[in-house]
Amino acid sequence: MKNRVVITGLGVVAPNGVDVSEFTDALKTGKSGISFHQNLKDLNFSCQIGGIPNISEALKSQYFTDLQLRGFNSSGILYGCIAGIDAWRDAGFDMKPDSDVDYDTGLIFGTGTSGVEKFREAIYKLDEGLVRRLGSTVVLQTMASGVSAYLSGMLGLGNQVTTNSSACSTGTEALLMGFEHIKNAKAKRMIVGSCSDHGPYVWGGFDAMRVMTYKHNDQPEKGSRPMSASASGFVPGSGAGALVLESLDSAVERGATIYAEVLGGAINSGGQRNGGTLTAPNPEAVQHCIKNAIRNAEVEAKAIDVVNGHLTATAKDTLEIENWTKALQRSGIDFPYINSTKSLVGHCLAAAGAIECVASVIQLKEQFIAPNLNCEDLHPDIERLVTKDNIPLKTLELNFDILAKASFGFGDVNACVLFKRFMV
């Protein structure tokens, strides 16, 4: 007998909201988190806008001790710990430094790169021969698993603790890995999510690839334009999303608030064949991933009411919509409603999947669809596949039950998960 898996806690650090309440309000009102950054202009970036969460020193002190913050310079780990602790508290648990080890709870928290600013700082010190002044936390702040190491220690978690990394699909993949762990009775609870650093040393490579927009430096909120005919590349973002997954039996036993149920999903790779490359998806594999997710969730494609897409505001948006229509065998007016959280926060890279999973669950719980900003000029190739009515430009209140969320990443990797509204 496999366990049913539900979501009992949410945490988010996004460019347009640094807690669930603020983020929910931003989703409902269509508030953008994209702004201009002078340092990017000074460094001759083509794209000088981006999404960076607003974290004050006072907020940091609510999660970290003065000792922990001494020499701390890793934004991704900071974001991940705040989101993870918020999700843990939202699920009804406390953070106690002297607590017993919780062997029933594990953690899978992903990232792309970790502590880039800290690593740069260390390089300069080493080049100056100051190896003894690197500090005792430089390794923790720059190793890939730094976020899971910090967060699991702050919460005293004793089940599996690990960090995954699969480019833009990292967060959705982490959720599905945690789901399988609970489904197979290897843990009662899993904190899952992902995070991403911000700044020029993370974003510079993408600017060099010319995949980020350069046309909206004077109008930042107009820059992120998924599915738009005038889309000219993605806007970089950063932050973290976290979810507490729990067996239904455990959640019911302790009277927890249940946001939604995870029905199932799928993870795969296109093998960089049939059009797939290091930076482009294999369409056949994407369709396989969506179909397998639906089959594993034990629902029919026609039951999907809403899709939260990957949709980055690049030339691949049309291909993604085409893949959805083929995988679901639904097009035109029969296609589900679809939106892109990236129109509000930009592309948060390794954090994208987790932030967008949080956004998906919020929309399902609150029964609304967040708007697609800047999509008034829907791409004509997309309009030939689905109707404009399925791509809401304003917040839409809707009674719906099942939402599909997918993420696709560099390396030709894919992840898709299905969430269901939980009814007592």
C-alpha positions in Angstrom: 0.0 0.0 0.0 1.6 3.3 -1.2 1.2 6.4 0.9 -0.8 9.4 -0.4 1.3 12.5 -0.3 0.0 16.0 0.6 1.5 19.5 1.0 1.3 20.9 4.5 3.7 23.8 4.4 4.9 26.5 2.0 7.8 29.0 2.0 8.9 31.4 -0.7 11.6 34.1 -1.3 10.7 35.6 -4.6 11.5 38.9 -6.4 7.9 40.0 -5.8 7.2 38.6 -2.4 9.3 37.3 0.6 6.7 35.2 2.4 3.6 33.3 1.3 1.2 36.1 2.1 3.1 38.7 0.2 3.7 36.4 -2.7 0.1 35.4 -2.9 -1.0 39.0 -3.0 1.6 39.6 -5.8 0.2 36.7 -7.8 -3.4 37.9 -7.4 -2.6 41.5 -8.3 -0.1 40.8 -11.0 2.7 42.6 -9.3 6.1 42.3 -11.0 9.3 41.8 -9.1 11.6 43.0 -12.0 13.7 46.1 -11.5 16.7 47.9 -13.0 20.2 47.2 -11.6 22.9 49.8 -12.0 25.7 47.4 -11.4 24.7 45.4 -14.5 24.9 48.5 -16.6 28.3 49.4 -15.1 29.5 46.0 -16.1 28.3 46.4 -19.7 25.6 43.8 -19.5 23.1 43.9 -22.4 20.3 43.0 -20.0 20.4 45.4 -17.1 17.2 44.2 -15.3 16.5 41.3 -13.0 14.5 39.9 -10.2 16.1 40.0 -6.7 14.2 39.4 -3.5 14.1 42.2 -0.9 15.9 40.9 2.2 16.6 43.3 5.0 19.2 42.9 7.7 16.4 42.8 10.2 14.8 39.9 8.4 18.1 38.0 8.2 18.4 38.3 12.0 15.1 36.5 12.5 16.6 33.3 10.9 20.3 33.4 11.6 22.4 34.2 14.7 25.1 37.0 14.6 27.7 34.3 14.5 26.1 32.5 11.5 25.9 35.8 9.6 29.6 36.7 10.3 31.3 36.5 6.9 28.1 35.1 5.3 27.9 36.0 1.6 25.8 33.4 -0.1 22.5 34.7 -1.3 21.2 31.3 -2.5 21.8 29.6 0.8 20.2 32.6 2.6 17.1 32.4 0.4 16.9 28.6 0.7 17.1 28.7 4.5 14.5 31.4 4.9 12.1 29.6 2.5 12.7 26.3 4.1 12.2 27.5 7.7 9.1 29.4 6.7 7.7 26.2 5.1 8.5 24.2 8.2 6.8 26.7 10.5 3.9 27.0 8.1 3.4 23.2 8.5 3.1 23.7 12.3 6.6 22.9 13.5 9.2 24.9 15.4 12.8 25.6 14.9 14.6 24.6 18.1 18.4 24.5 18.2 18.3 22.0 21.1 15.7 19.7 19.6 16.1 15.9 19.2 17.1 14.6 15.8 14.0 14.1 13.7 14.5 10.8 11.9 11.0 11.0 10.3 11.8 14.1 8.3 14.3 14.5 5.4 15.3 17.2 3.0 16.0 17.5 -0.7 16.9 21.0 -1.6 18.5 21.8 -4.9 20.6 24.6 -6.4 22.5 25.4 -9.6 25.6 27.2 -8.2 26.3 28.0 -4.6 28.1 30.9 -3.0 29.4 32.5 -6.2 30.1 35.8 -4.4 31.8 34.0 -1.6 33.9 32.0 -4.0 35.0 35.2 -5.8 35.9 36.7 -2.4 38.0 33.6 -1.6 39.8 33.7 -4.9 40.9 37.3 -4.3 42.2 36.4 -0.8 44.0 33.4 -2.1 45.6 35.4 -4.9 46.9 37.8 -2.3 48.3 34.9 -0.2 45.7 35.3 2.6 44.7 31.7 2.8 44.5 31.8 6.6 41.9 34.6 6.3 39.4 32.7 4.2 37.2 32.0 7.2 35.8 28.8 8.6 32.6 28.8 6.6 34.0 29.3 3.1 33.6 25.6 2.2 30.1 25.3 3.6 29.1 28.5 1.7 30.5 27.3 -1.7 29.9 23.6 -1.8 26.9 22.5 -3.8 25.2 21.0 -0.8 25.7 24.0 1.4 22.0 24.9 1.5 20.9 21.4 2.6 23.7 21.3 5.1 22.7 24.6 6.7 19.0 24.0 6.6 19.0 20.5 7.9 21.2 21.5 10.8 19.0 24.4 11.7 16.0 22.1 11.9 17.6 18.9 13.2 16.6 16.7 10.3 17.7 13.0 10.5 16.2 11.3 7.4 17.8 11.6 3.9 19.4 15.1 3.5 20.7 15.9 0.0 21.1 18.5 -2.7 20.1 17.9 -6.3 21.1 19.9 -9.4 19.3 19.7 -12.7 19.5 23.3 -14.1 16.0 24.9 -14.5 14.2 21.7 -13.6 15.9 21.4 -10.2 13.0 22.4 -7.9 10.4 20.3 -9.6 12.7 17.4 -9.6 13.4 17.8 -5.9 9.7 17.8 -5.2 9.2 14.6 -7.1 12.2 12.9 -5.4 10.7 13.8 -2.0 7.3 12.6 -3.1 8.7 9.2 -4.0 10.5 9.0 -0.6 7.2 9.5 1.3 5.1 7.4 -1.1 7.4 4.5 -0.5 7.2 5.0 3.3 10.9 6.0 3.7 9.9 9.1 5.5 6.9 10.8 7.0 7.8 14.2 5.8 10.3 15.8 3.4 11.2 19.5 2.9 11.7 20.0 -0.8 12.7 23.0 -2.8 15.5 24.8 -4.6 17.3 28.1 -4.6 19.5 30.3 -6.8 22.0 33.1 -6.2 21.7 36.4 -7.9 24.1 38.8 -9.5 26.5 39.3 -12.4 28.7 36.3 -11.7 25.6 34.0 -12.0 23.9 35.9 -14.8 26.9 36.9 -16.9 27.1 33.7 -18.9 23.5 34.0 -20.0 24.1 37.6 -21.1 27.0 36.4 -23.1 24.8 33.7 -24.7 22.4 36.5 -25.8 19.4 34.7 -24.3 18.4 37.5 -22.0 16.4 40.5 -23.2 18.1 43.9 -23.7 15.1 45.8 -25.0 13.4 46.8 -21.8 16.2 48.3 -19.6 14.2 51.5 -19.3 10.9 49.6 -18.5 11.9 46.7 -16.3 8.3 45.4 -15.6 7.8 45.1 -19.4 10.8 42.9 -19.8 9.6 39.4 -19.0 7.2 38.5 -21.8 6.5 34.7 -22.0 4.4 33.7 -25.1 4.5 37.2 -26.5 5.3 38.0 -30.1 7.6 40.7 -28.9 9.5 38.5 -26.4 13.2 39.0 -26.8 14.8 36.7 -24.2 14.3 36.0 -20.5 14.9 38.2 -17.5 17.1 36.7 -14.8 15.8 36.2 -11.4 16.7 34.6 -8.0 15.2 33.4 -4.8 13.9 30.1 -3.4 10.8 28.1 -2.9 10.1 25.3 -0.3 7.3 22.9 0.4 6.7 20.4 3.2 5.5 17.1 1.8 3.9 14.7 4.2 2.0 11.4 4.1 -1.7 11.9 4.3 -1.9 9.7 7.4 0.7 11.8 9.2 -1.0 15.1 8.2 -4.5 13.9 9.3 -3.1 12.5 12.6 -1.7 15.8 13.7 -4.5 17.9 12.2 -2.3 19.8 9.8 -3.6 22.3 7.2 -3.4 20.6 3.8 -2.7 22.8 0.8 -3.0 20.2 -2.0 -2.2 16.6 -2.9 0.7 15.5 -5.1 -0.8 13.0 -7.5 2.5 12.1 -9.2 4.8 13.1 -11.9 7.7 12.1 -14.1 11.4 13.0 -14.6 13.3 12.2 -17.8 16.0 13.4 -20.3 15.9 13.8 -24.0 19.5 12.4 -24.3 20.4 15.4 -26.5 19.0 13.6 -29.5 16.2 14.3 -32.0 16.8 18.1 -31.8 17.7 18.1 -28.1 21.0 19.7 -27.2 22.8 21.0 -24.1 20.6 24.1 -24.4 17.5 22.9 -26.3 14.8 20.3 -25.5 14.1 17.1 -27.4 10.4 17.6 -28.1 9.7 13.9 -28.1 11.2 13.6 -24.6 9.2 16.5 -23.3 6.0 14.9 -24.5 7.0 11.6 -23.0 7.6 13.3 -19.7 4.2 15.0 -19.6 2.4 11.8 -20.7 4.2 9.7 -18.1 3.4 12.2 -15.4 -0.3 12.0 -16.3 -0.1 8.2 -16.3 1.8 8.0 -13.0 -0.8 10.4 -11.5 -3.5 8.0 -12.6 -5.7 10.7 -14.2 -6.7 11.4 -17.8 -5.3 14.3 -19.8 -8.7 15.9 -20.1 -8.8 16.2 -16.3 -6.1 18.8 -16.3 -7.7 22.2 -15.7 -4.6 24.5 -15.6 -1.0 24.3 -16.7 1.8 26.3 -15.1 4.4 26.2 -17.8 8.2 26.6 -18.0 7.7 29.4 -20.6 10.8 31.5 -20.4 10.1 34.3 -23.0 12.5 32.8 -25.5 12.0 31.3 -29.0 11.2 27.9 -27.3 7.9 29.1 -25.9 6.0 28.1 -29.1 7.7 24.7 -29.1 6.6 24.2 -25.5 3.0 25.0 -26.2 3.1 22.6 -29.2 4.5 19.9 -27.0 1.7 20.4 -24.4 -1.0 20.2 -27.2 0.5 16.9 -28.5 1.1 15.4 -25.1 -2.4 16.2 -23.9 -4.1 15.7 -27.3 -5.9 19.0 -26.6 -5.7 22.2 -28.6 -7.7 25.3 -29.4 -10.5 26.0 -27.0 -10.2 22.5 -25.5 -6.7 23.4 -24.2 -6.4 24.0 -20.4 -5.7 27.5 -19.0 -2.0 28.2 -19.0 0.2 30.7 -17.3 3.8 31.5 -16.7 5.0 32.7 -13.3 8.1 34.0 -15.0 6.1 37.0 -16.3 6.0 38.2 -12.7 9.4 37.2 -11.3 11.7 36.5 -14.3 13.6 33.2 -14.8 14.9 32.3 -11.3 17.1 29.6 -12.8 17.6 26.7 -10.4 15.0 28.2 -8.1 12.4 28.5 -10.8 10.8 25.1 -10.4 10.4 25.4 -6.7 9.1 29.0 -6.7 6.7 28.1 -9.5 5.5 24.9 -7.7 4.7 27.1 -4.7 2.8 29.5 -7.0 1.0 26.6 -8.5 -0.1 25.2 -5.1 -1.2 28.7 -4.0 -3.4 29.2 -7.1 -4.9 25.7 -6.6 -5.6 26.4 -2.9 -7.0 29.9 -3.4 -8.8 29.0 -6.7 -7.4 31.6 -9.1 -5.1 31.9 -12.0 -2.4 34.5 -11.9 -2.2 36.7 -15.0 0.3 36.5 -17.9 1.9 39.9 -17.8 3.1 41.5 -21.1 1.3 38.9 -23.3 -1.2 41.3 -25.0 0.5 40.5 -28.3 0.3 36.7 -28.1 2.7 35.0 -30.5 0.8 34.1 -33.7 2.3 30.6 -33.8 0.9 30.0 -30.2 -2.5 31.5 -31.2 -2.7 28.9 -33.9 -2.4 26.2 -31.3 -4.6 27.5 -28.4 -7.1 30.3 -28.0 -6.3 33.7 -26.4 -9.0 32.9 -23.8 -6.8 30.1 -22.4 -4.0 32.6 -21.6 -5.5 35.0 -19.1 -4.1 38.6 -19.0 -5.8 39.4 -15.8 -6.3 37.4 -12.6 -9.0 34.8 -13.2 -11.1 33.3 -10.4 -11.8 29.7 -11.3 -13.1 26.6 -9.7 -10.6 23.9 -10.7 -9.2 20.6 -9.3 -6.0 19.6 -11.1 -2.9 21.7 -12.1 0.1 20.4 -14.1 3.5 22.0 -13.5 6.5 21.4 -15.7 10.1 22.5 -15.8 12.7 22.0 -18.6 16.4 22.6 -18.1 19.8 22.9 -19.8 21.2 19.4 -20.4 17.9 18.4 -22.0 16.3 17.4 -18.7 12.5 17.5 -17.9 10.2 17.2 -14.9 6.4 17.4 -14.6 4.2 17.1 -11.6 0.4 17.1 -11.1 -1.2 18.7 -8.1 -4.8 18.2 -7.0 -7.1 20.3 -4.8 -7.5 18.5 -1.5 -11.1 18.0 -0.4 -11.8 16.6 3.1 
